[in-house]
Amino acid sequence: MTAWQRTSKPRLSYRSETDVPGMRCRAIEPLEWQDIKEARLLPFRDPADCLIVGTAIRLGYPLITKDHEIVDSGLVETIW
């Protein structure tokens, strides 16, 4: 094994909605400019929360989270 093989990161795989029967979900979703624009308007202190919620809003997907700030905001449907 070369040094490059040891240090290179594995590629992330993409799972489509059809990978989970009966559920609309995606394991990995790339950020789009719309997500970033939406995130800038959100009230969360954590920038990652803003990006996650902004992406969920664009996709119309619920989030699986118990983060009280996100749940209490009512901006996106949450499951937990």
Secondary structure, DSSP 8 states (H G I E B T S, - for coil): --HHHHHS--------GGGSTT----S-----HHHHHHHHT---SSHHHHHHHHHHHHHT--EE---HHHHHH-SS-EE-
